[in-house]
Amino acid sequence: MMLPRVYPIVDSAAWVQRLAALGVRLVQLRIKEQPEAAVLAQIRAAHGCCGRAGVQLVVNDHWRLALEAGCDFVHLGQGDLDGTDVAALRRAGVRLGISTHDERELERALALAPDYVALGPIYPTLLKLMPWQPQGLARIGQWKRRVGAVPLVAIGGLTLERLAGVFAAGADVAAVVTDIVRAAQPEERTRQWLAAAAA
């Protein structure tokens, strides 16, 4: 499966709409610590926007709500896998991305035949405290040899300036959070990401 090379991760349907208007074709909605009803409303709004714009929406963690909203792609962390009915997702035709940080997690992910594997954090990240050391570019190449044709998503501390090195190391897709959403001009930064990935 081929995925767009730029993969923004945002925390609201409003952000999804902003990025869809700029030509982003793959976006993750990651909402933490909100009531379930509010999360479902955000997922539905983002799903509707993505459907109109031809954007692939990936819902982080909230797999039951993603099913309820009719979404077809879910991303799960290792902890989220424990309580997820992966078979139900597959029966519904939902694609699955899985986070990995070490060899054991990679083996677990590959056993589930994911539609992509994410590796991170590649660099130190500002978004949240991580129990793992930065993976570095060399680990991207190691992971890509292990996953083969499965798309490999690099995440964590990625900036526009680091993008070429991440792709050269073997990543198929670059996930970006703060370098866009905390940019002084997010729209312009997004356009720069899309242009760099297409070059």
Salt bridges, closest charged atoms under 4 A:
GLU68 OE2 - ARG44 NH2 3.53
ASP82 OD1 - ARG108 NH2 2.54
GLU103 OE1 - ARG146 NH1 2.21
GLU105 OE1 - HIS101 ND1 2.67
GLU105 OE2 - ARG104 NH2 3.88
ASP115 OD2 - ARG90 NH1 2.80
GLU161 OE1 - ARG189 NH2 3.11
ASP172 OD2 - LYS144 NZ 2.64
ASP179 OD2 - ARG189 NE 2.95
GLU187 OE2 - ARG18 NH2 2.82
GLU188 OE1 - ARG191 NH1 3.81
